[in-house]
Amino acid sequence: MLTTLVAITGIIILTLSVTYMLMINAKFKFKIKDLCKLGMFYILTDLKATLSIIAIYILVLGTAVGIADFFPLLLASIVCHLLVKYTYGALLDIQQNFTKENTSYQH
């Protein structure tokens, strides 16, 4: 029972970290080691966005089980839009604090 709980917690943390890493990597170029650190950093510091991402994943898993073939495509675009919306603050923070050039980030 305890190992199952630890495994589920690890999978959730890994999924959240990879989500942040993908969003950061889409805009900036960092080493993989730095991407991992930034992903874990924003899981802990941007709690509102992290909880929102967890809610999005729960809703996606709940609705993806019983829908037709066309709807996953629609659902994927909505999920991507929400992920970008909730990680936008983290991207701005990375641009200001972790990059040398301070070019404006267009949304």
LINWOWO-V452241 format. One record per residue. RES is the residue in one letter. SS is DSSP state (helix for helix, strand for strand, loop for the rest). D_CENTER is the distance of its C-alpha to the mean C-alpha in whole Angstrom. Layout:
# LINWOWO-V452241
res->RES ss->SS d_center->D_CENTER
res->RES ss->SS d_center->D_CENTER
This chain:
# LINWOWO-V452241
res->M ss->loop d_center->28
res->L ss->helix d_center->27
res->T ss->helix d_center->25
res->T ss->helix d_center->23
res->L ss->helix d_center->22
res->V ss->helix d_center->21
res->A ss->helix d_center->19
res->I ss->helix d_center->17
res->T ss->helix d_center->16
res->G ss->helix d_center->15
res->I ss->helix d_center->14
res->I ss->helix d_center->11
res->I ss->helix d_center->11
res->L ss->helix d_center->10
res->T ss->helix d_center->8
res->L ss->helix d_center->5
res->S ss->helix d_center->7
res->V ss->helix d_center->7
res->T ss->helix d_center->3
res->Y ss->helix d_center->4
res->M ss->helix d_center->7
res->L ss->helix d_center->7
res->M ss->helix d_center->6
res->I ss->helix d_center->9
res->N ss->helix d_center->11
res->A ss->helix d_center->11
res->K ss->helix d_center->13
res->F ss->loop d_center->15
res->K ss->loop d_center->17
res->F ss->loop d_center->16
res->K ss->loop d_center->18
res->I ss->helix d_center->16
res->K ss->helix d_center->17
res->D ss->helix d_center->16
res->L ss->helix d_center->12
res->C ss->helix d_center->12
res->K ss->helix d_center->14
res->L ss->helix d_center->11
res->G ss->helix d_center->8
res->M ss->helix d_center->10
res->F ss->helix d_center->12
res->Y ss->helix d_center->9
res->I ss->helix d_center->9
res->L ss->helix d_center->12
res->T ss->helix d_center->13
res->D ss->loop d_center->11
res->L ss->helix d_center->12
res->K ss->helix d_center->12
res->A ss->helix d_center->8
res->T ss->helix d_center->7
res->L ss->helix d_center->10
res->S ss->helix d_center->10
res->I ss->helix d_center->6
res->I ss->helix d_center->9
res->A ss->helix d_center->12
res->I ss->helix d_center->10
res->Y ss->helix d_center->10
res->I ss->helix d_center->13
res->L ss->helix d_center->15
res->V ss->helix d_center->14
res->L ss->helix d_center->16
res->G ss->helix d_center->18
res->T ss->helix d_center->19
res->A ss->helix d_center->19
res->V ss->loop d_center->22
res->G ss->loop d_center->24
res->I ss->loop d_center->24
res->A ss->loop d_center->26
res->D ss->loop d_center->25
res->F ss->loop d_center->24
res->F ss->helix d_center->22
res->P ss->helix d_center->19
res->L ss->helix d_center->19
res->L ss->helix d_center->19
res->L ss->helix d_center->16
res->A ss->helix d_center->14
res->S ss->helix d_center->15
res->I ss->helix d_center->14
res->V ss->helix d_center->11
res->C ss->helix d_center->10
res->H ss->helix d_center->11
res->L ss->helix d_center->10
res->L ss->helix d_center->6
res->V ss->helix d_center->8
res->K ss->helix d_center->10
res->Y ss->helix d_center->8
res->T ss->helix d_center->7
res->Y ss->helix d_center->10
res->G ss->helix d_center->12
res->A ss->helix d_center->10
res->L ss->helix d_center->11
res->L ss->helix d_center->14
res->D ss->helix d_center->15
res->I ss->helix d_center->14
res->Q ss->helix d_center->17
res->Q ss->helix d_center->19
res->N ss->helix d_center->19
res->F ss->loop d_center->18
res->T ss->loop d_center->20
res->K ss->loop d_center->23
res->E ss->loop d_center->24
res->N ss->loop d_center->23
res->T ss->loop d_center->23
res->S ss->loop d_center->21
res->Y ss->loop d_center->18
res->Q ss->loop d_center->19
res->H ss->loop d_center->17
